[in-house]
Amino acid sequence: MTSLRRLRAASQLLDGARDRDTRATVSHLLAVQAQDLRAARLALRARGAAAAAADVDAALGDRSLVVGWLMRGTLHLVAREDYAWLHALTAPLGTATSRRRLGELGVRFEDAVPVVLRALGEEGPLPRAALAERVTAAGIPAEGQIMPHVLALAAAKGHVVLGPVNDGGQCFALTRDWLGPTPATERGASLAELARRYLRGHGPATAADLAAWSGLPLRDARAGLAAIARELVQDGELADFAGRREPPRRPPPRLLPALDPYLLGWRDRSFAVPPEHARRVHPGGGILRATAVTGGRVIGTWSRRRGEVAVEPFEPLAARVAAALRREAGDVARFEGPAVH
């Protein structure tokens, strides 16, 4: 288990290196869960890929990064060049739920989406609240969960993405205006690329891990891995790239955000989370708490309240680890600044 933790932590770039390129790091990980943009920023901080939260916002503003509804029907931060083929593979997965919910709320997507697209075409990127105002002005209800479902469907159909950050909030943009033409992709080639890129940031892993992370059927995960089989070595069900070696050093202590890729990338996270503490990390529902990690093993949780970072270890910490986590806490506060969005 120690070897597996170290290999996966290395794949996840949790080796303590600094000054990594922001876009290249996202590309290496392929996708960073981003329904909480603050957490996505902190995930890149933990990998030495952003000196400040503003660095991630700048990459969103210059269009090198973009956020869209992708794997498992949730928001993910990806490199611009990866958006189109990932969207083609995974975006339709969550559409049925949104359509059903809109029907229950008494709104037709076909009535609301033209208002949204017209506003974005005429005014450029806008936050959700402004789009809700335009929909309401057109005589269509927009309260509660209506706009999230309208926008999720619009994204699934390829109409909109989440782009620049203005006044702390992310704005929606027309995909064609923000990213330009999106090339067509061949499904078999995309499945092979998905498998290759997933293993780059998550290996060693299994087909079931890839299916769980992507939301695609197991048969698709197996097809993708089969397409790149000559590049891989197998250890039972675990696959990884040939020639990859166990990292020589123990991964250093890190503070990872809620929903970090290190805890979302596999079907079973017990390699990193001690079973007796699993409920403290994942209490249920969609909650996956911010964690303190050393050697690739989760040793506690943390939170930031009124500007102060508080670590809650599962057990008393060694002096060296406690000191490293205090430095990490200071870096989190410096990275985000006084205001936490």
DRENGUTOR-573468 format. One record per residue (C-alpha): residue number from 1; residue in three letters; x, y, z. Coordinates in steps of 0.02 Angstrom, whole numbers, plus 32768, in hexadecimal, padded with zeros to 4 digits. Example, Ala and Ser with C-alpha at 12.3 -4.5 7.8 and 13.67 -1.06 7.14 Angstrom:
<atoms>
+------+------+------+------+------+
! resi ! resn !    x !    y !    z !
+------+------+------+------+------+
!    1 !  ala ! 8267 ! 7F1F ! 8186 !
!    2 !  ser ! 82AC ! 7FCB ! 8165 !
+------+------+------+------+------+
</atoms>
This chain:
<atoms>
+------+------+------+------+------+
! resi ! resn !    x !    y !    z !
+------+------+------+------+------+
!    1 !  met ! 8000 ! 8000 ! 8000 !
!    2 !  thr ! 8090 ! 8078 ! 8025 !
!    3 !  ser ! 80D6 ! 805C ! 7F77 !
!    4 !  leu ! 802C ! 807C ! 7F27 !
!    5 !  arg ! 8016 ! 811D ! 7F8B !
!    6 !  arg ! 80BF ! 815E ! 7F56 !
!    7 !  leu ! 80A5 ! 8134 ! 7EA0 !
!    8 !  arg ! 7FFA ! 8186 ! 7E9B !
!    9 !  ala ! 8035 ! 821F ! 7EFC !
!   10 !  ala ! 80C2 ! 8232 ! 7E7F !
!   11 !  ser ! 804A ! 8223 ! 7DED !
!   12 !  gln ! 7FE2 ! 82A9 ! 7E41 !
!   13 !  leu ! 807A ! 831D ! 7E4D !
!   14 !  leu ! 8075 ! 8320 ! 7F0B !
!   15 !  asp ! 8133 ! 8318 ! 7F15 !
!   16 !  gly ! 8151 ! 83C5 ! 7F5E !
!   17 !  ala ! 8194 ! 8411 ! 7EBD !
!   18 !  arg ! 8173 ! 84CB ! 7EA0 !
!   19 !  asp ! 8165 ! 8541 ! 7E0D !
!   20 !  arg ! 8104 ! 84CC ! 7D9D !
!   21 !  asp ! 80A4 ! 8515 ! 7D0B !
!   22 !  thr ! 7FEB ! 8528 ! 7D32 !
!   23 !  arg ! 7FA6 ! 84EF ! 7C8B !
!   24 !  ala ! 8022 ! 8460 ! 7C7A !
!   25 !  thr ! 7FF4 ! 8420 ! 7D27 !
!   26 !  val ! 7F3B ! 841F ! 7CFF !
!   27 !  ser ! 7F64 ! 83C6 ! 7C5C !
!   28 !  his ! 7FC9 ! 8343 ! 7CBA !
!   29 !  leu ! 7F38 ! 8322 ! 7D31 !
!   30 !  leu ! 7EC1 ! 832C ! 7C9B !
!   31 !  ala ! 7E31 ! 8373 ! 7D02 !
!   32 !  val ! 7E1F ! 83C2 ! 7DAE !
!   33 !  gln ! 7D73 ! 83C1 ! 7DFE !
!   34 !  ala ! 7D39 ! 8475 ! 7E06 !
!   35 !  gln ! 7C87 ! 848B ! 7E42 !
!   36 !  asp ! 7CE3 ! 84E5 ! 7ECE !
!   37 !  leu ! 7D5F ! 8553 ! 7E73 !
!   38 !  arg ! 7DB7 ! 857C ! 7F16 !
!   39 !  ala ! 7DDE ! 84C3 ! 7F2D !
!   40 !  ala ! 7E20 ! 84B4 ! 7E7B !
!   41 !  arg ! 7E95 ! 8547 ! 7E99 !
!   42 !  leu ! 7ED5 ! 84F7 ! 7F3A !
!   43 !  ala ! 7EF0 ! 8451 ! 7EE1 !
!   44 !  leu ! 7F69 ! 84A8 ! 7E6C !
!   45 !  arg ! 7FBF ! 8500 ! 7EFE !
!   46 !  ala ! 7FDF ! 8458 ! 7F51 !
!   47 !  arg ! 8038 ! 841F ! 7EB2 !
!   48 !  gly ! 80A5 ! 84BB ! 7EA3 !
!   49 !  ala ! 8047 ! 84F5 ! 7E08 !
!   50 !  ala ! 8005 ! 859D ! 7E43 !
!   51 !  ala ! 8059 ! 861E ! 7EB1 !
!   52 !  ala ! 7FB3 ! 8673 ! 7ED8 !
!   53 !  ala ! 7EFB ! 8657 ! 7EB8 !
!   54 !  ala ! 7F03 ! 86E3 ! 7E38 !
!   55 !  asp ! 7F76 ! 8678 ! 7DCB !
!   56 !  val ! 7EEA ! 85FC ! 7DAD !
!   57 !  asp ! 7E6E ! 8688 ! 7D8A !
!   58 !  ala ! 7EE8 ! 86D3 ! 7D0E !
!   59 !  ala ! 7EF3 ! 862C ! 7CB1 !
!   60 !  leu ! 7E35 ! 8629 ! 7CA8 !
!   61 !  gly ! 7E36 ! 86DB ! 7C68 !
!   62 !  asp ! 7EB7 ! 86BC ! 7BE0 !
!   63 !  arg ! 7E57 ! 861F ! 7BAA !
!   64 !  ser ! 7EE4 ! 85A4 ! 7BC8 !
!   65 !  leu ! 7E72 ! 8550 ! 7C48 !
!   66 !  val ! 7DB6 ! 853B ! 7C44 !
!   67 !  val ! 7D31 ! 84EE ! 7CB3 !
!   68 !  gly ! 7CA7 ! 8480 ! 7C6E !
!   69 !  trp ! 7C2B ! 83F8 ! 7C9F !
!   70 !  leu ! 7C8E ! 835D ! 7C74 !
!   71 !  met ! 7CB5 ! 82BD ! 7CD5 !
!   72 !  arg ! 7C23 ! 827A ! 7D3B !
!   73 !  gly ! 7BBB ! 8311 ! 7D0B !
!   74 !  thr ! 7C1F ! 8384 ! 7D7F !
!   75 !  leu ! 7C87 ! 841F ! 7D61 !
!   76 !  his ! 7D3E ! 8402 ! 7D37 !
!   77 !  leu ! 7DD0 ! 8475 ! 7D13 !
!   78 !  val ! 7E2D ! 843F ! 7C76 !
!   79 !  ala ! 7EAC ! 8481 ! 7BFB !
!   80 !  arg ! 7E5C ! 84D9 ! 7B68 !
!   81 !  glu ! 7E9A ! 8458 ! 7AEA !
!   82 !  asp ! 7E4D ! 83C9 ! 7B4D !
!   83 !  tyr ! 7D9F ! 8411 ! 7B5B !
!   84 !  ala ! 7D54 ! 83DD ! 7AB4 !
!   85 !  trp ! 7D80 ! 8324 ! 7AB5 !
!   86 !  leu ! 7D58 ! 830F ! 7B6E !
!   87 !  his ! 7CB1 ! 8365 ! 7B52 !
!   88 !  ala ! 7C88 ! 82F3 ! 7AC1 !
!   89 !  leu ! 7CAD ! 8259 ! 7B2C !
!   90 !  thr ! 7C5E ! 8287 ! 7BD1 !
!   91 !  ala ! 7BE8 ! 831D ! 7BC9 !
!   92 !  pro ! 7B46 ! 82C1 ! 7B9D !
!   93 !  leu ! 7B50 ! 825A ! 7C3E !
!   94 !  gly ! 7AEB ! 82CF ! 7CAD !
!   95 !  thr ! 7A6B ! 8317 ! 7C35 !
!   96 !  ala ! 79D8 ! 82A7 ! 7C62 !
!   97 !  thr ! 79D8 ! 82DF ! 7D17 !
!   98 !  ser ! 79D8 ! 8398 ! 7CE9 !
!   99 !  arg ! 794D ! 8383 ! 7C6A !
!  100 !  arg ! 78E1 ! 8325 ! 7CE5 !
!  101 !  arg ! 78FE ! 83A4 ! 7D6E !
!  102 !  leu ! 78D4 ! 8437 ! 7CFD !
!  103 !  gly ! 7832 ! 83E1 ! 7CCF !
!  104 !  glu ! 7809 ! 83CF ! 7D87 !
!  105 !  leu ! 782D ! 8488 ! 7D9F !
!  106 !  gly ! 77B9 ! 84B7 ! 7D10 !
!  107 !  val ! 783D ! 84FC ! 7C99 !
!  108 !  arg ! 7866 ! 84C6 ! 7BE7 !
!  109 !  phe ! 791E ! 84C9 ! 7BBB !
!  110 !  glu ! 78EF ! 84F7 ! 7B09 !
!  111 !  asp ! 789E ! 8597 ! 7B49 !
!  112 !  ala ! 7927 ! 85CD ! 7BC0 !
!  113 !  val ! 79C6 ! 85A4 ! 7B60 !
!  114 !  pro ! 79AA ! 861E ! 7ACE !
!  115 !  val ! 79A1 ! 86AC ! 7B4C !
!  116 !  val ! 7A46 ! 8676 ! 7B9A !
!  117 !  leu ! 7A9F ! 8662 ! 7AF3 !
!  118 !  arg ! 7A5F ! 8709 ! 7AB2 !
!  119 !  ala ! 7A9B ! 8763 ! 7B4F !
!  120 !  leu ! 7B49 ! 8715 ! 7B45 !
!  121 !  gly ! 7B54 ! 8739 ! 7A8B !
!  122 !  glu ! 7B25 ! 87F0 ! 7A9F !
!  123 !  glu ! 7B79 ! 8818 ! 7B45 !
!  124 !  gly ! 7C09 ! 879E ! 7B54 !
!  125 !  pro ! 7C31 ! 8737 ! 7BF0 !
!  126 !  leu ! 7BB3 ! 874C ! 7C7E !
!  127 !  pro ! 7B9F ! 8703 ! 7D2C !
!  128 !  arg ! 7B0E ! 8690 ! 7D54 !
!  129 !  ala ! 7AB0 ! 8717 ! 7DB3 !
!  130 !  ala ! 7AB0 ! 8789 ! 7D1B !
!  131 !  leu ! 7A73 ! 86FC ! 7CAB !
!  132 !  ala ! 79E8 ! 86D7 ! 7D27 !
!  133 !  glu ! 79B2 ! 878C ! 7D19 !
!  134 !  arg ! 79AA ! 8780 ! 7C5C !
!  135 !  val ! 7943 ! 86E0 ! 7C65 !
!  136 !  thr ! 78CC ! 872D ! 7CE5 !
!  137 !  ala ! 78B8 ! 87C8 ! 7C79 !
!  138 !  ala ! 7881 ! 8755 ! 7BEB !
!  139 !  gly ! 77F3 ! 8716 ! 7C58 !
!  140 !  ile ! 7842 ! 866E ! 7C83 !
!  141 !  pro ! 785C ! 8636 ! 7D38 !
!  142 !  ala ! 7914 ! 8634 ! 7D6A !
!  143 !  glu ! 7916 ! 861E ! 7E27 !
!  144 !  gly ! 795E ! 8592 ! 7E90 !
!  145 !  gln ! 79AB ! 8504 ! 7E2E !
!  146 !  ile ! 7963 ! 8536 ! 7D85 !
!  147 !  met ! 79FC ! 8593 ! 7D44 !
!  148 !  pro ! 7A7C ! 8510 ! 7D7B !
!  149 !  his ! 7A1B ! 848C ! 7D19 !
!  150 !  val ! 7A01 ! 84FE ! 7C81 !
!  151 !  leu ! 7ABB ! 8528 ! 7C7C !
!  152 !  ala ! 7AF1 ! 8474 ! 7C99 !
!  153 !  leu ! 7A89 ! 843E ! 7C04 !
!  154 !  ala ! 7ACA ! 84CD ! 7B9B !
!  155 !  ala ! 7B7B ! 8496 ! 7BC7 !
!  156 !  ala ! 7B54 ! 83DF ! 7BA0 !
!  157 !  lys ! 7B1A ! 8414 ! 7AF3 !
!  158 !  gly ! 7BBC ! 8471 ! 7ADA !
!  159 !  his ! 7B71 ! 8520 ! 7ADD !
!  160 !  val ! 7BC6 ! 856A ! 7B78 !
!  161 !  val ! 7C5F ! 8559 ! 7BE7 !
!  162 !  leu ! 7C9A ! 85AF ! 7C85 !
!  163 !  gly ! 7D23 ! 8629 ! 7C5C !
!  164 !  pro ! 7D63 ! 86CA ! 7CAD !
!  165 !  val ! 7D58 ! 86F7 ! 7D65 !
!  166 !  asn ! 7D10 ! 87A4 ! 7D88 !
!  167 !  asp ! 7CF7 ! 87EB ! 7E38 !
!  168 !  gly ! 7D1C ! 8740 ! 7E83 !
!  169 !  gly ! 7C99 ! 86E4 ! 7E1C !
!  170 !  gln ! 7CAD ! 867F ! 7D7E !
!  171 !  cys ! 7C51 ! 86B5 ! 7CE0 !
!  172 !  phe ! 7BFF ! 864D ! 7C59 !
!  173 !  ala ! 7C34 ! 8664 ! 7BA4 !
!  174 !  leu ! 7BFD ! 8621 ! 7AFC !
!  175 !  thr ! 7C6F ! 858F ! 7AD2 !
!  176 !  arg ! 7C84 ! 85C5 ! 7A1D !
!  177 !  asp ! 7CB6 ! 8675 ! 7A51 !
!  178 !  trp ! 7D25 ! 8645 ! 7AE3 !
!  179 !  leu ! 7D7E ! 85AD ! 7A9C !
!  180 !  gly ! 7D63 ! 85BC ! 79E1 !
!  181 !  pro ! 7D36 ! 852A ! 7970 !
!  182 !  thr ! 7D3B ! 8480 ! 79C5 !
!  183 !  pro ! 7D82 ! 83F5 ! 7958 !
!  184 !  ala ! 7D25 ! 8352 ! 7944 !
!  185 !  thr ! 7D70 ! 82BD ! 79A0 !
!  186 !  glu ! 7D6B ! 8203 ! 797A !
!  187 !  arg ! 7D27 ! 81A4 ! 7A10 !
!  188 !  gly ! 7DA5 ! 8116 ! 7A0D !
!  189 !  ala ! 7E38 ! 818D ! 7A07 !
!  190 !  ser ! 7DEA ! 81F5 ! 7A93 !
!  191 !  leu ! 7DD5 ! 815B ! 7B03 !
!  192 !  ala ! 7E8C ! 812F ! 7AE7 !
!  193 !  glu ! 7EC1 ! 81E2 ! 7B12 !
!  194 !  leu ! 7E52 ! 81E0 ! 7BAB !
!  195 !  ala ! 7EA4 ! 8140 ! 7BEA !
!  196 !  arg ! 7F53 ! 8180 ! 7BC4 !
!  197 !  arg ! 7F3A ! 8228 ! 7C18 !
!  198 !  tyr ! 7EDD ! 81DE ! 7CAC !
!  199 !  leu ! 7F6D ! 8166 ! 7CD3 !
!  200 !  arg ! 7FEB ! 81F3 ! 7CC1 !
!  201 !  gly ! 7F9A ! 824C ! 7D54 !
!  202 !  his ! 7F52 ! 81B8 ! 7DB4 !
!  203 !  gly ! 7FB7 ! 811C ! 7D91 !
!  204 !  pro ! 7FC1 ! 8093 ! 7DC7 !
!  205 !  ala ! 7F07 ! 807A ! 7DB2 !
!  206 !  thr ! 7E85 ! 8000 ! 7D71 !
!  207 !  ala ! 7E00 ! 8008 ! 7CEB !
!  208 !  ala ! 7D7F ! 8013 ! 7D77 !
!  209 !  asp ! 7DDB ! 80AB ! 7DBD !
!  210 !  leu ! 7DD8 ! 8100 ! 7D13 !
!  211 !  ala ! 7D1E ! 80DB ! 7D00 !
!  212 !  ala ! 7CF6 ! 811F ! 7DAD !
!  213 !  trp ! 7D5B ! 81BE ! 7D91 !
!  214 !  ser ! 7D1A ! 81E2 ! 7CE2 !
!  215 !  gly ! 7C67 ! 81A9 ! 7CFA !
!  216 !  leu ! 7C74 ! 8141 ! 7C5B !
!  217 !  pro ! 7C3E ! 808B ! 7C52 !
!  218 !  leu ! 7CBF ! 8009 ! 7C83 !
!  219 !  arg ! 7CC1 ! 7FC8 ! 7BD0 !
!  220 !  asp ! 7CFD ! 8073 ! 7B94 !
!  221 !  ala ! 7D86 ! 807A ! 7C18 !
!  222 !  arg ! 7DC0 ! 7FCC ! 7BE5 !
!  223 !  ala ! 7DBE ! 7FFD ! 7B2D !
!  224 !  gly ! 7E29 ! 8096 ! 7B4F !
!  225 !  leu ! 7EA9 ! 8034 ! 7BB2 !
!  226 !  ala ! 7EAC ! 7FA9 ! 7B30 !
!  227 !  ala ! 7ED3 ! 8029 ! 7AAA !
!  228 !  ile ! 7F73 ! 805D ! 7B05 !
!  229 !  ala ! 7FA0 ! 7FB0 ! 7B49 !
!  230 !  arg ! 804C ! 7FB1 ! 7AF5 !
!  231 !  glu ! 807C ! 804A ! 7B5C !
!  232 !  leu ! 804E ! 7FF8 ! 7C01 !
!  233 !  val ! 8083 ! 7F76 ! 7C7F !
!  234 !  gln ! 8005 ! 7F15 ! 7CE8 !
!  235 !  asp ! 8010 ! 7EE2 ! 7D9E !
!  236 !  gly ! 7F71 ! 7E7F ! 7DB6 !
!  237 !  glu ! 7EE5 ! 7EF8 ! 7D8C !
!  238 !  leu ! 7F56 ! 7F90 ! 7DA3 !
!  239 !  ala ! 7F99 ! 7FE1 ! 7D05 !
!  240 !  asp ! 8022 ! 8063 ! 7CF4 !
!  241 !  phe ! 809E ! 809F ! 7C74 !
!  242 !  ala ! 8133 ! 8031 ! 7C51 !
!  243 !  gly ! 81D2 ! 8074 ! 7C9E !
!  244 !  arg ! 817E ! 80DA ! 7D27 !
!  245 !  arg ! 81DB ! 80BC ! 7DCA !
!  246 !  glu ! 81AD ! 80D4 ! 7E7F !
!  247 !  pro ! 81DD ! 8184 ! 7EB4 !
!  248 !  pro ! 827A ! 8186 ! 7F20 !
!  249 !  arg ! 8238 ! 81FB ! 7FA6 !
!  250 !  arg ! 81A5 ! 8200 ! 801C !
!  251 !  pro ! 8122 ! 8281 ! 7FE3 !
!  252 !  pro ! 812C ! 8317 ! 8059 !
!  253 !  pro ! 809E ! 8358 ! 80C6 !
!  254 !  arg ! 801A ! 83B7 ! 8067 !
!  255 !  leu ! 7F72 ! 840A ! 8088 !
!  256 !  leu ! 7EFA ! 83D3 ! 7FFF !
!  257 !  pro ! 7E54 ! 8429 ! 7FE0 !
!  258 !  ala ! 7DA6 ! 83E0 ! 7FE3 !
!  259 !  leu ! 7D85 ! 8376 ! 7F49 !
!  260 !  asp ! 7E3E ! 8367 ! 7F21 !
!  261 !  pro ! 7E6B ! 82F8 ! 7E8C !
!  262 !  tyr ! 7ED5 ! 828B ! 7EFF !
!  263 !  leu ! 7E38 ! 824E ! 7F56 !
!  264 !  leu ! 7DC4 ! 824D ! 7EBF !
!  265 !  gly ! 7E2F ! 81F1 ! 7E41 !
!  266 !  trp ! 7E0A ! 813B ! 7E6C !
!  267 !  arg ! 7D77 ! 80CC ! 7E96 !
!  268 !  asp ! 7DBD ! 80A5 ! 7F43 !
!  269 !  arg ! 7E1E ! 8127 ! 7FA8 !
!  270 !  ser ! 7E4F ! 80B1 ! 8037 !
!  271 !  phe ! 7F02 ! 80AF ! 7FF6 !
!  272 !  ala ! 7F0E ! 8163 ! 8036 !
!  273 !  val ! 7E85 ! 8172 ! 80BB !
!  274 !  pro ! 7E8F ! 80FF ! 8153 !
!  275 !  pro ! 7DE8 ! 80A2 ! 815A !
!  276 !  glu ! 7DCC ! 80D1 ! 8210 !
!  277 !  his ! 7DCE ! 8189 ! 81DF !
!  278 !  ala ! 7D71 ! 817D ! 813A !
!  279 !  arg ! 7CD2 ! 81CE ! 817D !
!  280 !  arg ! 7D33 ! 8266 ! 81B8 !
!  281 !  val ! 7D70 ! 8280 ! 8106 !
!  282 !  his ! 7CD2 ! 824D ! 80A9 !
!  283 !  pro ! 7C3D ! 8261 ! 811F !
!  284 !  gly ! 7BBF ! 823F ! 8096 !
!  285 !  gly ! 7B6C ! 828A ! 7FFF !
!  286 !  gly ! 7BDF ! 82F1 ! 7F90 !
!  287 !  ile ! 7C4A ! 832E ! 8021 !
!  288 !  leu ! 7D04 ! 8307 ! 8019 !
!  289 !  arg ! 7D60 ! 836F ! 8099 !
!  290 !  ala ! 7E06 ! 83CA ! 808D !
!  291 !  thr ! 7E90 ! 8358 ! 80CD !
!  292 !  ala ! 7F3F ! 8359 ! 8114 !
!  293 !  val ! 7FAF ! 82D9 ! 80BF !
!  294 !  thr ! 805F ! 8298 ! 80DC !
!  295 !  gly ! 80B4 ! 820C ! 8080 !
!  296 !  gly ! 8017 ! 8203 ! 8016 !
!  297 !  arg ! 7FB1 ! 81D1 ! 80AF !
!  298 !  val ! 7F23 ! 823C ! 80F3 !
!  299 !  ile ! 7F48 ! 8267 ! 81A9 !
!  300 !  gly ! 7EC2 ! 82E9 ! 81CE !
!  301 !  thr ! 7E4C ! 836E ! 818C !
!  302 !  trp ! 7E59 ! 842B ! 8189 !
!  303 !  ser ! 7DEF ! 84C6 ! 8171 !
!  304 !  arg ! 7E05 ! 8581 ! 8165 !
!  305 !  arg ! 7D97 ! 85EF ! 81D2 !
!  306 !  arg ! 7DA9 ! 86AB ! 81E5 !
!  307 !  gly ! 7E4D ! 86A1 ! 8187 !
!  308 !  glu ! 7E9C ! 861F ! 81F9 !
!  309 !  val ! 7EC8 ! 8570 ! 81BC !
!  310 !  ala ! 7EA1 ! 84EC ! 823E !
!  311 !  val ! 7EE2 ! 8439 ! 8229 !
!  312 !  glu ! 7E87 ! 83AC ! 8285 !
!  313 !  pro ! 7EFB ! 8314 ! 8285 !
!  314 !  phe ! 7EB5 ! 8267 ! 82A0 !
!  315 !  glu ! 7F44 ! 8241 ! 8319 !
!  316 !  pro ! 7FD3 ! 82A5 ! 8369 !
!  317 !  leu ! 804E ! 82DC ! 82E5 !
!  318 !  ala ! 8109 ! 82C7 ! 82E1 !
!  319 !  ala ! 8161 ! 836E ! 82FE !
!  320 !  arg ! 81A8 ! 836F ! 824D !
!  321 !  val ! 80FC ! 8353 ! 81FE !
!  322 !  ala ! 80A7 ! 83D2 ! 8270 !
!  323 !  ala ! 8129 ! 8456 ! 8241 !
!  324 !  ala ! 8114 ! 8431 ! 8187 !
!  325 !  leu ! 8057 ! 8440 ! 8194 !
!  326 !  arg ! 8068 ! 84E7 ! 81EE !
!  327 !  arg ! 80CE ! 8524 ! 815A !
!  328 !  glu ! 8049 ! 84E0 ! 80E5 !
!  329 !  ala ! 7FC2 ! 853B ! 8148 !
!  330 !  gly ! 8021 ! 85DE ! 8137 !
!  331 !  asp ! 8034 ! 85C1 ! 807D !
!  332 !  val ! 7F79 ! 85A0 ! 8067 !
!  333 !  ala ! 7F53 ! 8646 ! 80BF !
!  334 !  arg ! 7FD4 ! 86A1 ! 8054 !
!  335 !  phe ! 7F95 ! 864E ! 7FB4 !
!  336 !  glu ! 7EE0 ! 8680 ! 7FCE !
!  337 !  gly ! 7EFD ! 8727 ! 8022 !
!  338 !  pro ! 7E88 ! 8770 ! 80A5 !
!  339 !  ala ! 7DE8 ! 874E ! 8041 !
!  340 !  val ! 7DB5 ! 8699 ! 8020 !
!  341 !  his ! 7D3D ! 8683 ! 7F8C !
+------+------+------+------+------+
</atoms>
